[in-house]
């Protein structure tokens, strides 16, 4: 388990300096928009993929710390992965926020969210970008 | 004499959660014991459908149900009880007006005049009315503080195409009180009807529809200390007479025939098909009696006092930006500098403070104030200056690290 200081550092680092936050206007990317009615989080995720793996993921929009950091970290985690690998990582992430057993090693920095399940009102923040990434993978697979 | 401690004691939510600081009454208010007791009494002692005159219990409950129209009419200064339609809430009231306007009051080329500050419930129905009639939506220009300007408003009539004005009495995000009487006067001079969303106003202000001369006023019971599931549409009687029900069914018709002919009940019963929220009407009556026992002038004065006090305290802080300095109806909208609204609210929640964040259903407002998300603290008669002091102390010491820590 990560200690609290490290988790805070990871979250604020990805919130203040996200690696993957940018608007993409390149036709070779597909995009999915995901917004919540009950909160302000409003994210668009862009993905470029080959036949079976993810080449690049970016996102932009408006999000709170949890939404921004979780999306940014997941973009890092799935870039370069096959669709199968990426989906497995996302499943581990869902297990974590659902308070089910999960594989810590698969989630790397996303372990910063390992107590998010305790706050029902924030789980949506921590999954809004992830759902968009998952949706894009499904689109590419079809 | 306004005694907030005595008032607080009337609210079980406060008795049951003595340390909770509830600042989301703009979303829904707490209910006093007398309202809750009335709802429970209906189910325990008077549970019968209305207008089944064959037995005593139904007769008694029907009488209170019907008499409540007069209670509501008197409360808002309506000329007669027949101008009061029971709906499911402000949203259904506003839709009833807009759907009818789309069918009966608007034509292609007409203009529906509204604002980008509006709540979804007072914009989306008008989008549909525009679609149905070929009318178009026009937005009144606002300055960057979202303050309504009567001159800008009047200019919108210059081409004589405005046929409907749809505005709030009190803005649900900014808390500003609109000059409804002047708004109506100008609209009527140009032959336009005025529909006012009173959801945030009726709970806090003394409203007199006759004096204001509004054509329609919509509001919900649950924001004014009454039960949820019941709202009011006030309309001028001759306008209501011209309008059709949104729903058809039992209770709203007198006769119907095989050839499809329907003879509707009179106004307002023709609008009220199906078994209504009976306990809601009974509870609303108690809520009105409760508010009147305090006095709407006192309620309004206290709302202004709390708003002024809260804004003054917030403005002394370096880490806060307040967006609605002129708010008078218990709504204070702000952000902590450098902290996303929801992160702050989530931290406040951990400390027992309930506020709302986001765009507060006014998803076009950011075009005006250029801020996407805000924190809204909305108060009612049971809130205190001590609560504001406690909240301001928390805000002063709030950092992004503390906000993030609240989810770790």
Boltz contact constraints between the chains, C-beta under 6 A:
constraints:
  - contact:
      token1: [A, 4]
      token2: [B, 408]
      max_distance: 6.0
  - contact:
      token1: [A, 7]
      token2: [B, 408]
      max_distance: 6.0
  - contact:
      token1: [A, 8]
      token2: [B, 404]
      max_distance: 6.0
  - contact:
      token1: [A, 11]
      token2: [B, 404]
      max_distance: 6.0
  - contact:
      token1: [A, 39]
      token2: [B, 342]
      max_distance: 6.0
  - contact:
      token1: [A, 39]
      token2: [B, 358]
      max_distance: 6.0
  - contact:
      token1: [A, 40]
      token2: [B, 358]
      max_distance: 6.0
  - contact:
      token1: [A, 40]
      token2: [B, 373]
      max_distance: 6.0
  - contact:
      token1: [A, 62]
      token2: [B, 372]
      max_distance: 6.0
  - contact:
      token1: [A, 64]
      token2: [B, 340]
      max_distance: 6.0
  - contact:
      token1: [A, 64]
      token2: [B, 342]
      max_distance: 6.0
  - contact:
      token1: [A, 64]
      token2: [B, 343]
      max_distance: 6.0
  - contact:
      token1: [A, 65]
      token2: [B, 343]
      max_distance: 6.0
  - contact:
      token1: [A, 65]
      token2: [B, 404]
      max_distance: 6.0
  - contact:
      token1: [A, 115]
      token2: [B, 408]
      max_distance: 6.0
  - contact:
      token1: [A, 119]
      token2: [B, 407]
      max_distance: 6.0
  - contact:
      token1: [A, 122]
      token2: [B, 346]
      max_distance: 6.0
  - contact:
      token1: [A, 122]
      token2: [B, 407]
      max_distance: 6.0
